[in-house]
Amino acid sequence: MARFIFITGGVVSSLGKGLMAASLAALLQARGYKVRIRKFDPYLNVDPGTMSPYQHGEVYVTDDGAETDLDLGHYERFTGVSARQSDNVTSGRIYQTIIQRERRGDYLGATVQVIPHVTDAIKEFALAATDDHDFILCEIGGTVGDIESLPFIEAIRQLRNELGRERTAVIHVTLVPYISAAGELKTKPTQHSVRELTSLGVQPDLLLCRCEHPLPATERAKIALFCNVRPEAVIQALDAPSIYSVPQQYHVEGLDAEVLHHFGLETPEPNLARWADIVDRYNNPEGEVTIAVVGKYVGLPDAYKSLNEALVHGGMANRVKVNIRWIDAEVFEQDDSAIAAQLEPMHAILVPGGFGERGSEGKIASVRFARERGVPFFGICLGMQMACIEAARNTAGIAEASSTEFGPTAEPVVGIITEWMSAEGLQQRSAEGDLGGTMRLGAYEAVLSGNSHVSRMYDGAAMISERHRHRYEVNSAYRDPLEKGGLVFSGMSPDGLLPEIVERPDHPWFIGVQFHPELKSKPFDPHPLFAGFIAAALHQSRLV
């Protein structure tokens, strides 16, 4: 029988509800419970797939091909539980489902309303496929008081009545700001936020108070009194030195113990040895490397959230600190001298995924620099495609090589993918079709060449499964001239039609992959490609 923990936020956004949910789930896991985390997003997009990274941050992709909120990346990295399409729902998807049902006549002529139809659909999502779990954590996006989130709050209220307090808990994440002029922490914003939530019929059971200074016992007692919770249920959440310190920090503050107290459960102390090792590796590196990430969304770190964390994981695997230098690819298009000036001090170069022509020539220039200078290179998705275009132009003599993503071209080394095989059978798309949810999405297998560098990093595996998110593909018709120029196709789709991995055997470390390995990396299980990439960067650092 699953128990439900609903997580809301108040006062301001960006308080870390997703990180809090992931940390609490990890703590419950460490006590032997089976957990799953879900995210309710109030925006009207069906999913974040068509949203700009500057609007929403990265799009996290699950094995079953769902384009989801980046918080699901936190959930997976902290728990190791693979997220799935049913773990993220938006208002847009809820309304889309309801309108489709209404058009079919499923409501038997009834007037379709927010209550009960919208709230019933939200509850249906929350309760689906939960029988084999001990705890389901449900994070509500946005901030209490936002008009968009009202149907979700109402659904929580109804679920609490239907399931009872013995099966539900509400954790409200709030802010206790420090006013430097007064030298005081102020509890009034938290009081107002809780009052707003209770006015909607939801009384929180625990308060997680984000604060920059320790929360005195007197202030905790004051918050408990005015917010109608036990003093022990007011948990302070100070800023942590890294996100990987948060589970241990919340355990010390008593978050998991208070949650179990609410449900009347008793368990032994959690086994946090895994997290102690992660924190030790992060806090006590034995060296450092500097990685250049040449992309187009570098102004917003959340656009490459999983990539950033996967590089950190690679550092943990090698016990080194990873310094990331975010470089706007467009800079290299405006000033050729900037290429050497910015890339020469780097120990490795990574070109990540992205969409559109902007910055593409700067990325190609970065690939060429890495190839000619023998600097470790890692190309992901669009980065692999740029590596193939660079090879076509500069080693295969195809001067006009380009991608149809950037416009008509006589030499389409990269072109739109119109059909491919999936577990469900043949998938077909057209260039004029919808943009949302129409890419090659989710986990697909790749066959590795037995004598390849990448096969060795996967411990000799002949077949791997990795997550994809792309609309364009390297054209295998150009394989022969590219391989004659030294770029080997070392990974292909099982049917042999779609290039998945390229590498240069004559280079210290030069690998491009069509998939997104960063989506499967975890602090306690770093992805082998990132571990290998950072190891190559460490070797490079000892040469310069």
VOGU-3710 file (C-alpha; in Angstrom, 3 decimals, decimal comma):
1> marfifitgg> 0,000/0,000/0,000  1,702/3,159/-1,217  1,928/6,267/0,898  1,908/9,659/-0,819  4,080/12,665/-0,011  3,006/15,877/-1,736  5,604/18,618/-2,025  4,565/22,225/-2,552  6,540/25,469/-2,651  5,863/28,940/-1,349
11> vvsslgkglm> 7,092/32,551/-1,192  9,360/32,373/-4,272  10,311/29,901/-6,976  13,678/28,117/-7,299  13,789/26,982/-3,675  14,868/23,475/-4,670  11,698/21,395/-4,378  13,026/18,941/-6,939  16,324/18,500/-5,120  14,466/18,171/-1,839
21> aaslaallqa> 12,190/15,471/-3,295  15,184/13,587/-4,713  17,078/13,816/-1,418  14,141/12,641/0,680  13,554/9,743/-1,716  17,236/8,776/-1,431  16,972/8,827/2,381  13,849/6,660/2,352  15,622/4,300/-0,049  18,549/4,112/2,352
31> rgykvrirkf> 16,099/2,904/5,002  14,934/0,069/2,759  11,808/1,564/1,192  10,868/1,407/-2,483  10,189/4,887/-3,861  9,073/6,688/-7,006  8,921/10,429/-7,645  6,465/12,288/-9,866  6,273/15,872/-11,092  3,116/17,925/-11,739
41> dpylnvdpgt> 3,881/20,911/-13,989  1,193/23,636/-14,190  2,116/25,066/-17,613  -0,086/24,460/-20,652  2,554/22,931/-22,910  1,850/19,222/-23,351  5,532/18,649/-22,514  8,678/20,833/-22,504  9,891/19,437/-25,834  9,143/22,568/-27,869
51> mspyqhgevy> 10,242/25,061/-25,201  13,470/27,029/-25,488  16,174/25,983/-23,006  16,244/29,638/-21,936  12,571/29,285/-20,934  12,709/25,925/-19,221  16,251/24,569/-18,984  17,106/21,170/-20,398  14,562/18,625/-21,561  15,130/15,353/-19,743
61> vtddgaetdl> 14,320/12,216/-21,770  13,264/8,904/-20,245  13,853/5,377/-21,554  10,274/5,205/-22,840  10,701/8,381/-24,867  9,021/11,023/-22,720  10,300/14,609/-22,882  10,091/15,771/-19,283  11,092/18,372/-16,722  14,747/18,527/-15,690
71> dlghyerftg> 13,787/17,673/-12,095  13,276/14,081/-13,248  17,026/14,063/-13,858  17,572/14,840/-10,175  15,161/12,062/-9,265  17,056/9,483/-11,331  20,526/10,635/-10,311  19,691/10,446/-6,604  17,645/7,240/-6,547  18,735/5,230/-9,585
81> vsarqsdnvt> 15,037/4,585/-10,321  14,437/4,998/-14,061  11,804/7,638/-14,683  9,030/6,972/-17,159  6,384/8,897/-19,062  3,856/8,459/-16,253  6,138/10,327/-13,835  5,643/13,792/-15,373  2,377/15,439/-16,302  1,539/19,016/-17,316
91> sgriyqtiiq> -1,689/20,970/-17,293  -1,499/20,823/-21,083  -1,431/17,033/-21,080  -4,266/16,876/-18,540  -6,466/19,198/-20,615  -5,497/17,397/-23,840  -6,639/14,098/-22,320  -9,912/15,594/-21,084  -10,731/17,241/-24,423  -10,019/13,991/-26,275
101> rerrgdylga> -12,387/12,165/-23,914  -15,057/14,829/-24,361  -14,802/14,598/-28,165  -15,272/10,823/-27,960  -18,350/11,318/-25,803  -16,850/9,659/-22,742  -18,561/12,089/-20,360  -22,061/11,070/-21,527  -23,248/14,600/-22,221  -22,057/16,097/-18,919
111> tvqviphvtd> -20,748/19,649/-18,652  -16,957/19,255/-18,430  -15,558/21,297/-15,516  -12,354/21,794/-13,532  -14,048/20,020/-10,636  -14,508/17,102/-10,930  -13,102/16,336/-14,383  -9,718/18,078/-14,253  -9,039/17,155/-10,648  -10,121/13,555/-11,297
121> aikefalaat> -7,620/13,342/-14,172  -4,859/14,668/-11,902  -5,722/12,145/-9,202  -5,829/9,373/-11,789  -2,279/10,302/-12,802  -1,057/10,422/-9,180  -2,518/7,023/-8,300  -1,559/5,102/-11,450  0,856/2,138/-11,125  1,736/2,679/-7,461
131> ddhdfilcei> 0,891/-0,658/-5,824  4,463/-2,002/-5,779  5,938/1,081/-4,080  6,150/2,130/-0,444  6,282/5,879/-1,104  5,180/8,031/-4,036  6,596/11,552/-3,835  4,656/14,094/-5,916  6,235/17,483/-6,532  3,879/20,314/-7,507
141> ggtvgdiesl> 5,597/22,812/-9,795  5,300/26,546/-9,333  4,504/28,492/-6,182  1,414/28,372/-3,987  -0,786/31,276/-5,018  -0,152/30,851/-8,744  -3,444/30,556/-10,591  -2,007/27,787/-12,784  -1,443/25,394/-9,889  -4,890/25,691/-8,272
151> pfieairqlr> -6,338/22,509/-9,862  -3,347/20,518/-8,588  -3,722/21,866/-5,043  -7,424/21,023/-5,143  -6,597/17,504/-6,308  -4,223/17,115/-3,358  -6,978/18,261/-0,995  -9,329/15,652/-2,388  -6,719/12,894/-2,249  -5,995/13,643/1,412
161> nelgrertav> -9,678/13,214/2,212  -9,959/10,032/0,158  -6,765/8,311/1,329  -6,609/9,670/4,883  -3,757/11,206/6,827  -2,271/7,785/7,516  -1,420/7,504/3,788  -0,651/11,125/2,879  1,698/13,885/3,974  2,273/17,413/2,680
171> ihvtlvpyis> 5,691/19,044/2,827  5,751/22,767/2,124  9,096/24,198/1,022  9,331/27,851/1,977  11,774/30,712/2,449  12,891/32,363/5,678  14,794/35,417/4,417  17,554/37,178/6,312  17,249/40,962/6,473  20,814/42,174/6,882
181> aagelktkpt> 19,846/45,703/7,919  17,858/44,288/10,832  20,176/41,333/11,402  17,171/39,025/11,629  15,537/36,056/9,952  11,939/36,890/9,064  9,222/34,242/9,445  6,308/36,291/8,135  6,683/35,185/4,470  6,439/31,559/5,609
191> qhsvreltsl> 3,385/32,316/7,722  1,642/34,004/4,791  2,555/31,185/2,415  1,179/28,514/4,745  -1,943/30,611/5,286  -2,415/30,743/1,508  -2,062/26,961/1,292  -4,445/26,263/4,176  -6,997/28,666/2,674  -7,100/26,228/-0,252
201> gvqpdlllcr> -7,891/23,383/2,131  -4,414/21,862/2,445  -2,675/21,913/5,838  1,051/21,084/5,549  2,465/18,460/7,905  6,130/19,489/7,568  7,819/22,747/6,658  11,221/22,771/4,979  12,568/26,256/5,568  15,275/27,440/3,157
211> cehplpater> 17,518/29,951/4,913  21,003/31,443/4,651  21,551/31,500/8,432  20,708/28,876/11,091  17,113/28,975/12,227  17,015/29,548/16,029  14,770/27,407/18,208  12,681/30,473/19,058  11,941/31,114/15,392  11,133/27,467/14,792
221> akialfcnvr> 8,676/27,563/17,672  7,124/30,727/16,283  6,691/29,188/12,827  5,228/26,006/14,357  2,742/28,009/16,429  1,469/30,169/13,588  1,547/27,406/10,966  -0,083/24,688/13,075  2,695/22,070/12,945  4,919/20,394/15,518
231> peaviqalda> 8,166/22,284/16,262  10,076/19,142/15,217  8,332/19,368/11,830  9,962/22,723/11,083  13,155/21,643/9,290  15,865/24,131/8,442  17,485/23,805/5,017  20,711/25,766/4,835  22,630/26,228/1,601  24,852/23,188/0,976
241> psiysvpqqy> 28,384/23,139/-0,500  27,122/20,833/-3,271  23,870/19,158/-4,225  25,385/15,808/-3,268  25,723/16,964/0,344  21,991/17,610/0,609  20,759/14,073/1,505  23,143/13,813/4,458  22,362/17,383/5,515  18,602/16,763/5,483
251> hvegldaevl> 19,112/13,545/7,446  21,049/15,412/10,134  18,215/17,958/10,313  15,726/15,112/10,829  13,684/15,337/7,645  13,373/11,606/6,971  12,798/10,810/10,639  9,966/13,334/10,830  8,344/11,936/7,683  8,420/8,423/9,161
261> hhfgletpep> 7,067/9,781/12,457  4,131/11,278/10,577  3,297/7,878/9,085  3,889/6,040/12,358  6,775/4,020/10,933  9,973/2,951/12,637  13,059/1,712/10,816  16,774/1,393/11,551  19,042/4,298/10,734  19,643/4,658/6,988
271> nlarwadivd> 22,755/3,263/5,363  24,344/6,427/3,937  27,753/4,931/3,139  27,162/5,467/-0,574  26,495/9,163/-0,042  29,467/9,518/2,288  31,713/8,153/-0,472  30,183/10,521/-3,049  30,716/13,541/-0,814  34,272/12,439/-0,024
281> rynnpegevt> 35,132/12,097/-3,706  33,602/15,489/-4,445  35,197/17,328/-1,527  38,637/15,687/-1,629  39,844/15,516/-5,240  43,409/14,473/-5,977  43,782/16,675/-9,055  41,800/18,836/-11,423  41,065/19,228/-15,118  39,504/21,986/-17,182
291> iavvgkyvgl> 36,926/21,105/-19,816  35,694/23,464/-22,538  32,013/23,030/-23,362  31,385/24,802/-26,670  27,634/25,293/-27,041  24,886/27,759/-27,855  22,908/27,902/-24,583  25,855/28,581/-22,288  24,170/31,642/-20,782  21,876/29,351/-18,783
301> pdaykslnea> 23,616/26,471/-16,947  20,301/24,630/-16,487  20,174/24,164/-20,268  22,959/21,593/-19,828  22,048/20,394/-16,332  22,551/16,641/-16,896  25,722/17,292/-18,880  27,169/19,371/-16,052  26,402/16,644/-13,522  27,748/13,862/-15,751
311> lvhggmanrv> 31,076/15,701/-16,025  31,145/15,959/-12,232  30,434/12,223/-12,017  33,329/11,565/-14,390  35,485/13,594/-12,027  34,317/11,519/-9,073  35,227/8,333/-10,934  38,774/9,665/-11,369  38,939/11,565/-8,032  39,538/14,897/-9,757
321> kvnirwidae> 37,823/18,251/-9,699  36,257/19,177/-13,032  36,369/22,861/-13,928  33,915/23,608/-16,732  34,486/26,566/-19,058  31,258/27,394/-20,873  32,141/28,910/-24,255  29,618/30,439/-26,655  30,246/28,833/-30,064  29,328/32,080/-31,814
331> vfeqddsaia> 32,475/33,721/-30,418  34,565/31,486/-32,684  32,576/32,610/-35,711  33,245/36,263/-35,032  36,956/36,040/-34,163  39,220/33,266/-35,492  41,988/34,183/-33,057  39,645/33,399/-30,158  39,719/29,686/-31,008  43,338/29,099/-30,040
341> aqlepmhail> 43,250/31,670/-27,245  40,320/30,006/-25,487  40,929/26,339/-26,318  44,697/25,971/-25,893  44,530/26,058/-22,055  41,822/23,371/-22,037  42,511/19,731/-21,197  39,543/18,487/-23,254  36,766/19,825/-25,477  33,109/18,825/-25,481
351> vpggfgergs> 30,514/19,902/-28,054  27,010/19,142/-26,704  23,614/18,745/-28,332  21,482/21,575/-29,607  19,195/22,683/-32,390  19,543/25,156/-35,252  22,316/26,731/-37,275  23,407/29,409/-34,813  26,906/28,647/-33,560  27,368/25,612/-35,826
361> egkiasvrfa> 30,493/26,922/-37,572  32,053/27,704/-34,197  31,405/24,133/-33,098  32,954/22,778/-36,285  36,014/24,971/-35,670  36,266/23,507/-32,143  36,175/19,972/-33,537  38,939/20,800/-35,987  41,083/22,290/-33,213  40,667/19,135/-31,102
371> rergvpffgi> 41,447/16,849/-34,050  44,529/18,714/-35,229  45,966/19,399/-31,762  45,320/15,935/-30,319  43,098/17,312/-27,538  40,512/14,847/-26,115  37,178/15,488/-27,823  33,638/14,382/-26,982  30,746/15,190/-29,337  27,185/14,534/-28,195
381> clgmqmacie> 24,212/14,441/-30,604  24,709/17,635/-32,656  28,344/17,501/-31,503  28,782/14,164/-33,287  27,145/15,578/-36,394  29,517/18,558/-36,340  32,449/16,121/-36,051  31,233/14,315/-39,170  30,806/17,553/-41,119  34,274/18,687/-40,039
391> aarntagiae> 35,743/15,369/-41,174  33,917/15,539/-44,494  35,207/19,035/-45,199  38,764/18,704/-43,980  39,769/15,038/-44,340  37,431/13,681/-47,017  37,587/16,625/-49,411  33,835/17,348/-49,388  34,042/21,126/-49,128  30,287/21,753/-49,254
401> asstefgpta> 29,447/19,262/-46,509  26,651/20,481/-44,233  23,353/19,554/-42,587  19,893/19,980/-44,050  18,944/21,343/-40,623  20,795/24,503/-41,648  19,163/24,781/-45,093  19,408/23,168/-48,544  22,820/21,664/-49,280  24,427/19,764/-52,132
411> epvvgiitew> 26,291/17,524/-49,671  23,871/16,468/-46,900  26,295/14,679/-44,585  23,587/15,183/-41,962  19,905/14,990/-42,940  16,472/14,701/-41,409  15,539/11,193/-40,326  12,186/10,159/-41,801  11,894/6,566/-40,605  13,514/4,199/-38,132
421> msaeglqqrs> 12,787/1,006/-36,259  11,711/1,085/-32,613  10,365/-1,494/-30,190  6,874/-0,576/-31,446  7,864/-1,105/-35,100  8,582/1,264/-37,989  8,396/4,945/-37,032  7,844/7,515/-39,782  8,055/11,308/-39,738  7,933/14,086/-42,324
431> aegdlggtmr> 9,825/17,357/-42,492  6,501/19,235/-42,520  5,065/17,435/-39,504  4,530/18,672/-35,945  7,621/19,493/-33,912  6,417/18,291/-30,522  7,094/14,662/-29,611  8,134/13,688/-33,148  11,877/13,153/-32,760  13,673/9,871/-32,263
441> lgayeavlsg> 13,103/9,743/-28,530  14,033/7,356/-25,742  16,217/4,289/-25,415  17,529/2,568/-28,534  20,136/-0,155/-28,916  23,444/0,205/-30,740  25,829/-2,492/-31,934  29,495/-1,792/-31,132  32,537/-2,783/-33,178  34,476/-5,363/-31,213
451> nshvsrmydg> 37,902/-3,757/-31,599  36,812/-0,183/-30,943  37,874/2,227/-28,238  34,257/2,759/-27,205  33,646/-0,988/-26,859  36,488/-1,190/-24,349  34,929/1,618/-22,311  31,700/-0,364/-22,187  33,710/-3,344/-20,850  33,649/-5,183/-24,148
461> aamiserhrh> 29,868/-5,048/-24,586  28,632/-5,903/-28,069  25,287/-4,129/-27,601  24,351/-1,053/-25,550  21,146/0,904/-24,932  21,205/4,703/-24,703  18,680/7,540/-24,797  18,138/9,658/-27,891  16,568/13,017/-28,693  17,164/14,159/-32,240
471> ryevnsayrd> 15,493/14,814/-35,567  18,568/14,731/-37,829  20,980/11,873/-38,465  24,405/11,362/-40,012  23,918/10,114/-43,566  25,478/6,630/-43,768  25,930/7,110/-47,516  29,009/9,177/-46,605  30,509/6,435/-44,443  33,188/5,312/-46,899
481> plekgglvfs> 34,796/8,724/-47,552  34,619/9,599/-43,847  36,284/6,332/-42,807  38,983/6,793/-45,455  39,666/10,131/-43,762  40,145/8,387/-40,401  36,701/8,768/-38,792  35,519/5,239/-37,977  31,847/4,329/-37,488  32,224/2,164/-34,368
491> gmspdgllpe> 28,555/1,970/-33,363  25,491/1,418/-35,570  21,787/0,762/-35,060  20,970/-2,979/-35,036  19,681/-2,760/-38,616  22,992/-1,203/-39,698  21,354/1,943/-41,125  21,839/4,647/-38,498  25,296/5,745/-37,258  25,383/5,866/-33,457
501> iverpdhpwf> 29,090/6,336/-32,617  32,147/7,624/-34,469  35,738/7,696/-33,265  39,297/8,326/-34,452  41,660/5,416/-33,666  44,685/7,617/-34,431  43,669/10,252/-31,851  44,273/10,139/-28,053  40,499/10,333/-27,338  38,042/11,396/-30,050
511> igvqfhpelk> 34,471/10,089/-29,774  31,135/11,326/-31,074  27,807/9,776/-30,094  24,332/10,395/-31,502  22,690/9,643/-28,146  22,790/11,496/-24,813  24,898/9,475/-22,337  24,618/12,255/-19,734  20,996/11,237/-19,130  22,027/7,911/-17,600
521> skpfdphplf> 24,982/9,036/-15,488  24,701/8,943/-11,690  27,067/9,994/-8,902  27,257/6,412/-7,621  27,441/5,002/-11,175  29,264/7,436/-13,497  28,649/6,824/-17,186  31,668/5,005/-18,694  32,040/7,540/-21,528  32,274/10,444/-19,082
531> agfiaaalhq> 34,615/8,509/-16,810  36,809/7,774/-19,832  36,611/11,343/-21,120  37,746/12,816/-17,793  40,516/10,193/-17,547  41,740/11,328/-20,982  41,568/14,969/-19,858  43,586/14,089/-16,760  46,245/12,443/-18,946  46,259/15,534/-21,181
541> srlv> 46,737/17,789/-18,148  49,952/15,947/-17,319  51,303/16,514/-20,834  50,859/20,295/-20,923
//
